[in-house]
Amino acid sequence: MFTKLLRIAEVAKEKPMEKFTSLAHLINEPMLEFCYYQLSGNKASGVDGVTKAEYEAELQDNIKGVFCSFIFVLLFNFIHDIFWKCPFELNGSPCFKLFIP
């Protein structure tokens, strides 16, 4: 997996205008844990006021929570795109469904 990330970084550096459609398939719990350990511990706390040391106290649960939230957002956006952005015909002209909460 990290080889893939390094290759993506190389392509992004070589071709700054390159567009990547999705990198979601590279994100998983071990990758999030790896990224956590790459963070410097002497920086300011996050917007929620949690320091790196406090976050590490329940690291596995926190990573599971972040990953589950990530998957939820992916699925929500996927379903939203299918049901609300799919064009359909109305009186012969294309229309889009519109979600109004």
C-alpha positions as CSV (number, residue, x, y, z in Angstrom):
1,M,0.0,0.0,0.0
2,F,2.7,2.5,0.9
3,T,4.4,1.7,-2.4
4,K,1.2,2.8,-4.1
5,L,1.1,6.0,-2.1
6,L,4.7,6.8,-3.0
7,R,4.0,6.2,-6.6
8,I,1.0,8.6,-6.4
9,A,3.2,11.2,-4.8
10,E,5.8,10.8,-7.6
11,V,3.1,11.2,-10.3
12,A,1.6,14.3,-8.4
13,K,5.1,15.9,-8.3
14,E,6.0,15.1,-11.9
15,K,2.6,16.1,-13.3
16,P,1.1,18.8,-11.1
17,M,-2.0,19.1,-13.3
18,E,-2.8,15.3,-13.1
19,K,-6.2,14.6,-11.6
20,F,-6.8,11.6,-9.4
21,T,-10.4,10.4,-9.4
22,S,-10.3,8.6,-6.0
23,L,-7.7,7.6,-3.5
24,A,-10.3,6.2,-1.1
25,H,-9.3,2.6,-1.8
26,L,-5.9,3.3,-0.2
27,I,-7.3,4.5,3.1
28,N,-7.7,1.8,5.8
29,E,-7.0,1.5,9.6
30,P,-3.3,0.5,9.4
31,M,-2.7,3.4,7.0
32,L,-4.4,5.8,9.5
33,E,-2.3,4.4,12.3
34,F,0.8,4.8,10.3
35,C,-0.1,8.5,9.6
36,Y,-0.8,9.1,13.2
37,Y,2.7,8.0,14.2
38,Q,4.2,10.3,11.5
39,L,2.6,13.3,13.2
40,S,4.9,15.4,15.4
41,G,3.8,15.4,19.1
42,N,5.0,18.9,19.9
43,K,2.4,20.7,17.8
44,A,-0.7,22.5,19.0
45,S,-3.8,20.5,19.9
46,G,-6.6,20.1,17.3
47,V,-9.7,22.2,17.1
48,D,-11.3,19.9,19.6
49,G,-8.5,20.6,22.1
50,V,-7.3,17.0,22.1
51,T,-3.5,16.6,22.2
52,K,-1.6,13.7,20.5
53,A,-1.0,12.1,23.8
54,E,-4.6,12.2,24.8
55,Y,-5.7,10.8,21.4
56,E,-3.1,8.0,21.8
57,A,-4.7,6.8,25.1
58,E,-7.6,5.3,23.0
59,L,-5.8,5.1,19.7
60,Q,-7.4,2.0,18.3
61,D,-11.0,3.1,19.2
62,N,-10.2,6.6,17.7
63,I,-8.9,5.2,14.5
64,K,-11.9,2.9,14.2
65,G,-14.2,5.9,14.7
66,V,-12.3,8.0,12.0
67,F,-12.4,5.1,9.6
68,C,-16.1,4.3,10.1
69,S,-16.9,8.0,9.6
70,F,-14.9,8.0,6.4
71,I,-16.7,4.9,5.1
72,F,-20.1,6.5,6.0
73,V,-19.3,9.7,4.1
74,L,-18.1,7.6,1.1
75,L,-21.3,5.6,1.1
76,F,-23.5,8.6,1.7
77,N,-21.9,10.4,-1.3
78,F,-22.2,7.4,-3.5
79,I,-25.9,6.9,-2.7
80,H,-26.5,10.6,-3.0
81,D,-24.9,10.7,-6.5
82,I,-26.9,7.7,-7.7
83,F,-30.3,8.9,-6.5
84,W,-30.1,12.7,-6.7
85,K,-27.7,13.5,-9.5
86,C,-28.7,10.9,-12.1
87,P,-30.3,12.8,-15.0
88,F,-33.7,11.8,-16.1
89,E,-36.1,13.0,-18.8
90,L,-39.0,15.3,-18.2
91,N,-41.1,16.3,-21.2
92,G,-38.2,15.4,-23.4
93,S,-35.5,17.5,-21.8
94,P,-33.0,16.3,-19.2
95,C,-33.6,17.2,-15.6
96,F,-31.9,16.5,-12.3
97,K,-33.6,15.4,-9.1
98,L,-33.1,17.9,-6.4
99,F,-33.0,17.1,-2.7
100,I,-34.5,19.8,-0.5
101,P,-34.4,19.0,3.2
